[in-house]
Every structure is written in structure tokens, then in C-alpha cells.
């Protein structure tokens, strides 16, 4: 049984294969969190709860013995106005202006299968692999009811959470903050691991001690952003990749979010995660309901690698419904870095012919194919094929490329609009902009108001018209600016705080329509590179362009940080030119290929200019990637040496097939020194008692994992080595 309910004790326990999560209703009907950690069978753990006096903290009026302050007790869903002085999960304003909601236990329900949300993407279950626990809490005075949902994936050690609020009272209320989850840990010393960044340097690993100050981080970019990622960890002081306890949290959402982490006065710890609350508010009329995005969490008692595997598996198996989630991804060639806007149909055909010559499967036509789009200052929104530029219709171009044996893909940026566009001239009111003010610009473009149905209808119509006109099998869906001008002409005064969330709901509605109509089209997400790399996007598209920075040495850190929550199969990664377009670094072709193979492999340069030697190299690496692709995208990923470890001169990672019959090791040396020692790497994830062939030699799995593998002494600029390992 995954969910255990003791109605007499009002004790609720969620059991997964290796973890236990326990809650209990207290004396005054508040819902308390008791324990989350390694699995413990058949035990009431409420003896762990604080039962001392409440010194200089408020406690419930009923607590005549001065015991029971919600500031000191570990809660499941803390709320405003109840005496909890930490970061609360729910903050709302009642009709009379009071900021208080006191939720008490009402009932509980165990449901076979996985819950879903009405307008937001969620994880889903296959063949009864999950159960749902629904706990209903209510404030009898105001008629506010909150349902807490817990989706339990027992074999994955994963629990999802969401909250649904209903206004059953007679007056409207205003929500100021509604988090998807809160977790209180009664004791323990922890570090916070989060992933910060900027354009071209996304998801940098940073580990900080959890302190008594509130650490608050998130995004106010209108997207999940490159500044912070919604995924973060709480880890024990001595936890590393292979040992120690750690908690992971993430959010199925693509807009503004907020996370907090803090240590309480008596050593307890709390984390919260949910919607961003900088400008957010939502008016909830009587009879209406509001749903929070889904959060997902996991616990590992065996280090951070095991935690990553929990997330990787559930993302690959239970999030995206695209057929490409399980299918082999095409090796693609994108023309952007080769031509930018300066291309013709003839030039694209030359690149496509060269792509076929190196074994690619897919040719992608990037920005510049529509309207009057000859630079990035115009035409966004005018999604009409520029046949004059192509020299033919889209259908004719695609047929020629298909005849070469290649599939065809193309770039869109549907959410954006240029002031210099036919669409803006006809519908300036469709752009987000504050009244009587000049709009803020980024890349000389504005953002369409996706909260408006007519805007979504127009975009769906134009995307459909293009896709229906030719055999298009791939879309790169881009989004190249943050959202700042939060004002919709479609919302009344006092409801502009709803726009941030309504935009994302509109985006998901549009994505849903496109993916349902075109289930055979592979969609790759992009937002100025990796600024919207999140579980919400991965619900609709199985892969995301990891960063606009294609320099392989910079990518080591970007892809390392991304790997903590997201599988290799989600990371778009390509070979680009050298010197690199972003930073000018010169790197060997072999290293660019090695790093690009840690993702959905492709090429982002003018391959028509390849020398004969480069053509042969490209054929070699395309063939090698196809050999290891299934293992890379569906196997277990191991971080062996970190790019953020200053004591290392190398970065190493390894993928292992699920049946442990094969493995693939990659090592990149970032600082070559004179008179260097040999490089030694201890492998992981193999079967200790089995034998494996490495470069013609036979080793036991135990030897490779414990004694390690001796490589060589590297020379040159940024050398690398890849080793295929096969069970014998």
C-alpha cells in the first residue's frame, strides 16, 4: 500500500520504495508535518514534534497551557494570520481587509491513480503506478476551502504536490500568495543548492549553508528564467554525489516563481515553492476556485546522483506525452550560425545537402523565413512565408529537402510582436504595454498578450497554416525577451495582478492545441537559449535548447548544472564553429563533439565550408552518437568530476544503460599542465561482478568502480577522450 491512513489517530503516511512522508492532524485540527526521509514502516513518528512552551511567540487561543505555537510546530501548509511567523504558503486578503486564513482539517480521500489540474500541466501515471492523497482543509469563518493533493509515485521515490482553493463564502477574496508546497523539517543542518545564471551562463551550481535569514530566490522575468531555475536542493552538510541525505524540489511551471528556504529559531527548517508573488494577486469570487502549479519533490539517502536519477526517470516516463519522449531524436543541422538572416532557398539547399553527407537526419530553417524579416527589428507576428526570399514556396523547398532523405524543421517565435509589422499596425492593443507610456524593448520586440483568446486564436491559425502547407516535422519554439510591461487592456482595474499567471495559462492552452493537432511534430523549446528550461515546457516539448552559448568549455558548467534535475534527453546541444561565436575560444572538433553528445546532438555552423577532414570527423561523431544515443537519452547519468570544483583540471561524466550492459565515458581536460600525472577516473553504475571490455582490455566492474581506470597524459588545448564500455 502506497498511502496509509490511520483515521483514529488522524495519521497519514505516504510510502515509496525507499522513502516515508508522514503528516498528522493536531489537537486543534491543524495539519502538521512529521517526517520525510528514509523509509520507516508502521511507525507513528509524532513523538518527534516540539511540545515545549511558547516563549515570545503567539499560540492558539485554545492552548491554555501555552503550548502549540504554529511558529514552533512543523506545518504542512502554513497560512497568514495564524501566528506562524515564518514564510507562509498561503496569504490572502479577506473582503473586510483582514489578512488571515486559519485552515483546519475537514476530511481525507485516497484515490487510485494520479490527480490532474484543470488548466495546468502535471505529471501523469501509467497503469496504476501512482496513488493520490487529497486532504481538505477549511476556514469555517470565511468559507475558504483548500484541497492539498499528493501524487505518490512509489517506485520512483517521487511525490508531487498541488493545492486547490475554493471560495465557498459569500464575499470575494484576493490571493496574494499561494505556494504549491511547503516542507518543514523538525531538525537537521542543511545546505541549500540552487542554480543561478544569466544569458549564456545558465544554471550555475552554488551551495550555501542554510541560515536563520530567509533565503528567497526566483524569477520576475515572466519566464522561469536564466537568473534562477525552479529546481533546487536541500542537502546534508556532508552530502556528496554518492553519500548522504538530500531533498530535491521543482515546479511544473514556466512563469514567475518564488522559492524560500530558512532555518527557524529552534533549528527547524522550512522550504516553500510556488508562484512568484512580487506583483501577483488574484481576485477569487464566491463559487470560484484557483489551482496552484504542481510541485515535485524527492528524497535520497544515498547522495545527489541517486536524487537526480529519481527526477530523470519520472520526467522521461511521466511528464511529456510527445511520441518523441521515447523515440530516437533526429540529429539536426540548424542554419542560424551559418547564415543568420542572410540566406536564400538555394543556400539552404546547399546546407541541407552537406547535412545529408555527414549523416544528419533533420534540416532546420531558423529565423528569417517570414514577412519582411531581414533583421531582428521587424516582422515578428507576420507568420507568412517570404517566398521571394526562398525563391519558391515552403512546400517546394521542403519537398526538395525531403527528396535528399532529410526531414524538415523551422523556427517560430509566436509570443512576440515587432512594432514594424503588419500585425502591430492592425492590432497594437494586442501587445503588452502600460497605458500612455512607451514600451520597454528587448531585441526591439514586444510581447503579445496571450491572456487574450483572440491572440491565441490568431497564433494557432497562423502556425496551422504554415504547418499544413508543407511536411514540417520539427518546430523550434523561441521566446527572446523577458516580460516586463505587465498591463493588459483586456483586464479591468484591480485585476492586473492576475496577468502574469493568465499569460502562462494562455501559453499552455496554445501549446495544448498545437500539440494535439500535430502530435507527429517534434517541438524544441528555446528562450534566448535556456531561459525557460523548466518542467512546464517539458510537459509539451521533450527537448529544450540548453543555452545560446555553444562554447564547449562554458557548456560543461551549463550542462552539469542542468543535469541535477533534467535528463540528457531534454538538453539541446550542438557542435558549433571554432573560434566560438560567443566568446572566441578555439577548441578541437573532438571536444566540441564530446560535449554536444551530452544532449540531443546536432550541428550549428556552416557545414558547407567543412574541409574533407572535418567532413570525415563529422561523419564519425554522428555515427558514434547514433550508436550510444539510446543509452545516453534513456540510461543513468553520473557526474564524475565537476566543472565547479576549482581543484580539478578536468570534467568527467558517464552514462550507463539501465541493464548495465554498456556505458559511455567522457573526459574533458580544461587545464593542461607540463609534466602532468596520468588521469585516473573511478567509474560508477556498473555491475561489480560482471566483466567489461575497455579499449580491448577486460576489467571487472568492481575494478573499474573502485580501483578506477587509467587514461593518459593529455596535451594540447582542451583535449578530451570518450570511451565506450561493453559488458562481456
C-alpha positions, 0 to 999 in steps of 0.5 A, spaced: 500 500 500 502 506 497 498 511 502 496 509 509 491 512 513 490 511 520 483 515 521 483 514 529 489 517 530 488 522 524 495 519 521 497 519 514 503 516 511 505 516 504 510 510 502 515 509 496 520 504 495 525 507 499 522 513 502 516 515 508 512 522 508 508 522 514 503 528 516 498 528 522 492 532 524 493 536 531 489 537 537 486 543 534 485 540 527 491 543 524 495 539 519 502 538 521 508 535 518 512 529 521 517 526 517 520 525 510 526 521 509 528 514 509 523 509 509 520 507 516 514 502 516 508 502 521 511 507 525 507 513 528 513 518 528 509 524 532 513 523 538 518 527 534 514 534 534 516 540 539 511 540 545 515 545 549 512 552 551 511 558 547 516 563 549 515 570 545 511 567 540 503 567 539 499 560 540 492 558 539 487 561 543 485 554 545 492 552 548 491 554 555 497 551 557 501 555 552 503 550 548 502 549 540 505 555 537 504 554 529 511 558 529 514 552 533 510 546 530 512 543 523 506 545 518 504 542 512 501 548 509 502 554 513 497 560 512 497 568 514 494 570 520 495 564 524 501 566 528 506 562 524 511 567 523 515 564 518 514 564 510 507 562 509 504 558 503 498 561 503 496 569 504 490 572 502 486 578 503 479 577 506 473 582 503 473 586 510 481 587 509 483 582 514 489 578 512 488 571 515 486 564 513 486 559 519 485 552 515 483 546 519 482 539 517 475 537 514 476 530 511 481 525 507 480 521 500 485 516 497 484 515 490 487 510 485 491 513 480 494 520 479 490 527 480 490 532 474 489 540 474 484 543 470 488 548 466 495 546 468 500 541 466 502 535 471 505 529 471 501 523 469 501 515 471 501 509 467 497 503 469 496 504 476 503 506 478 501 512 482 496 513 488 493 520 490 492 523 497 487 529 497 486 532 504 481 538 505 482 543 509 477 549 511 476 556 514 469 555 517 469 563 518 470 565 511 468 559 507 475 558 504 476 551 502 483 548 500 484 541 497 492 539 498 493 533 493 499 528 493 501 524 487 505 518 490 509 515 485 512 509 489 517 506 485 520 512 483 521 515 490 517 521 487 511 525 490 508 531 487 504 536 490 498 541 488 493 545 492 486 547 490 482 553 493 475 554 493 471 560 495 465 557 498 463 564 502 459 569 500 464 575 499 470 575 494 477 574 496 484 576 493 490 571 493 496 574 494 500 568 495 499 561 494 505 556 494 504 549 491 508 546 497 511 547 503 516 542 507 518 543 514 523 539 517 523 538 525 531 538 525 537 537 521 543 542 518 542 543 511 545 546 505 541 549 500 543 548 492 540 552 487 542 554 480 543 561 478 545 564 471 544 569 466 544 569 458 549 564 456 551 562 463 545 558 465 544 554 471 550 555 475 551 550 481 552 554 488 551 551 495 550 555 501 549 553 508 542 554 510 541 560 515 536 563 520 535 569 514 530 567 509 533 565 503 528 567 497 530 566 490 526 566 483 524 569 477 520 576 475 522 575 468 515 572 466 519 566 464 522 561 469 528 564 467 536 564 466 537 568 473 534 562 477 531 555 475 525 552 479 529 546 481 533 546 487 536 542 493 536 541 500 542 537 502 546 534 508 552 538 510 556 532 508 552 530 502 556 528 496 554 525 489 554 518 492 553 519 500 548 522 504 541 525 505 538 530 500 531 533 498 530 535 491 524 540 489 521 543 482 515 546 479 511 544 473 511 551 471 514 556 466 512 563 469 514 567 475 516 563 481 518 564 488 522 559 492 524 560 500 528 556 504 530 558 512 532 555 518 527 557 524 529 559 531 529 552 534 533 549 528 527 547 524 527 548 517 522 550 512 522 550 504 516 553 500 515 553 492 510 556 488 508 562 484 512 568 484 508 573 488 512 580 487 506 583 483 501 577 483 494 577 486 488 574 484 481 576 485 477 569 487 469 570 487 464 566 491 463 559 487 470 560 484 476 556 485 484 557 483 489 551 482 496 552 484 502 549 479 504 542 481 510 541 485 515 535 485 519 533 490 524 527 492 528 524 497 535 520 497 539 517 502 544 515 498 547 522 495 545 527 489 546 522 483 541 517 486 536 524 487 537 526 480 536 519 477 529 519 481 527 526 477 530 523 470 526 517 470 519 520 472 520 526 467 522 521 461 516 516 463 511 521 466 511 528 464 511 529 456 506 525 452 510 527 445 511 520 441 518 523 441 519 522 449 521 515 447 523 515 440 530 516 437 531 524 436 533 526 429 540 529 429 539 536 426 543 541 422 540 548 424 542 554 419 542 560 424 550 560 425 551 559 418 547 564 415 543 568 420 538 572 416 542 572 410 540 566 406 536 564 400 532 557 398 538 555 394 543 556 400 539 552 404 539 547 399 546 547 399 546 546 407 541 541 407 545 537 402 552 537 406 547 535 412 545 529 408 553 527 407 555 527 414 549 523 416 544 528 419 537 526 419 533 533 420 534 540 416 532 546 420 530 553 417 531 558 423 529 565 423 528 569 417 523 565 413 517 570 414 514 577 412 519 582 411 524 579 416 531 581 414 533 583 421 531 582 428 527 589 428 521 587 424 516 582 422 515 578 428 507 576 428 507 576 420 507 568 420 507 568 412 512 565 408 517 570 404 517 566 398 521 571 394 526 570 399 526 562 398 525 563 391 519 558 391 514 556 396 515 552 403 512 546 400 517 546 394 523 547 398 521 542 403 519 537 398 526 538 395 529 537 402 525 531 403 527 528 396 535 528 399 532 523 405 532 529 410 526 531 414 524 538 415 524 543 421 523 551 422 523 556 427 517 560 430 517 565 435 509 566 436 509 570 443 512 576 440 510 582 436 515 587 432 512 594 432 514 594 424 509 589 422 503 588 419 500 585 425 502 591 430 499 596 425 492 592 425 492 590 432 497 594 437 492 593 443 494 586 442 501 587 445 503 588 452 504 595 454 502 600 460 497 605 458 500 612 455 507 610 456 512 607 451 514 600 451 520 597 454 524 593 448 528 587 448 531 585 441 526 591 439 520 586 440 514 586 444 510 581 447 503 579 445 498 578 450 496 571 450 491 572 456 487 574 450 483 568 446 483 572 440 491 572 440 491 565 441 486 564 436 490 568 431 497 564 433 494 557 432 491 559 425 497 562 423 502 556 425 496 551 422 497 554 416 504 554 415 504 547 418 499 544 413 502 547 407 508 543 407 511 536 411 514 540 417 516 535 422 520 539 427 518 546 430 523 550 434 519 554 439 523 561 441 521 566 446 527 572 446 525 577 451 523 577 458 516 580 460 516 586 463 510 591 461 505 587 465 498 591 463 493 588 459 487 592 456 483 586 456 483 586 464 479 591 468 482 595 474 484 591 480 485 585 476 492 586 473 495 582 478 492 576 475 496 577 468 502 574 469 499 567 471 493 568 465 499 569 460 502 562 462 495 559 462 494 562 455 501 559 453 499 552 455 492 552 452 496 554 445 501 549 446 495 544 448 492 545 441 498 545 437 500 539 440 494 535 439 493 537 432 500 535 430 502 530 435 507 527 429 511 534 430 517 534 434 517 541 438 524 544 441 523 549 446 528 555 446 528 562 450 534 566 448 537 559 449 535 556 456 531 561 459 525 557 460 528 550 461 523 548 466 518 542 467 512 546 464 515 546 457 517 539 458 510 537 459 509 539 451 516 539 448 521 533 450 527 537 448 529 544 450 535 548 447 540 548 453 543 555 452 545 560 446 552 559 448 555 553 444 562 554 447 564 547 449 568 549 455 562 554 458 557 548 456 560 543 461 558 548 467 551 549 463 550 542 462 552 539 469 548 544 472 542 542 468 543 535 469 541 535 477 534 535 475 533 534 467 535 528 463 540 528 457 534 527 453 531 534 454 538 538 453 539 541 446 546 541 444 550 542 438 557 542 435 558 549 433 564 553 429 571 554 432 573 560 434 566 560 438 561 565 436 560 567 443 566 568 446 572 566 441 575 560 444 578 555 439 577 548 441 578 541 437 572 538 433 573 532 438 571 536 444 566 540 441 563 533 439 564 530 446 560 535 449 554 536 444 553 528 445 551 530 452 544 532 449 540 531 443 546 532 438 546 536 432 550 541 428 550 549 428 555 552 423 556 552 416 557 545 414 558 547 407 565 550 408 567 543 412 574 541 409 574 533 407 577 532 414 572 535 418 567 532 413 570 525 415 570 527 423 563 529 422 561 523 419 564 519 425 561 523 431 554 522 428 555 515 427 558 514 434 552 518 437 547 514 433 550 508 436 550 510 444 544 515 443 539 510 446 543 509 452 545 516 453 537 519 452 534 513 456 540 510 461 543 513 468 547 519 468 553 520 473 557 526 474 564 524 475 568 530 476 565 537 476 566 543 472 565 547 479 570 544 483 576 549 482 581 543 484 580 539 478 583 540 471 578 536 468 570 534 467 568 527 467 561 524 466 558 517 464 552 514 462 550 507 463 544 503 460 539 501 465 541 493 464 548 495 465 550 492 459 554 498 456 556 505 458 559 511 455 565 515 458 567 522 457 573 526 459 574 533 458 581 536 460 580 544 461 587 545 464 593 542 461 599 542 465 607 540 463 609 534 466 602 532 468 600 525 472 596 520 468 588 521 469 585 516 473 577 516 473 573 511 478 567 509 474 560 508 477 553 504 475 556 498 473 555 491 475 561 489 480 561 482 478 560 482 471 566 483 466 567 489 461 571 490 455 575 497 455 579 499 449 580 491 448 582 490 455 577 486 460 576 489 467 571 487 472 566 492 474 568 492 481 575 494 478 573 499 474 568 502 480 573 502 485 580 501 483 578 506 477 581 506 470 587 509 467 587 514 461 593 518 459 597 524 459 593 529 455 596 535 451 594 540 447 588 545 448 582 542 451 583 535 449 578 530 451 577 522 450 570 518 450 570 511 451 565 506 450 564 500 455 561 493 453 559 488 458 562 481 456 
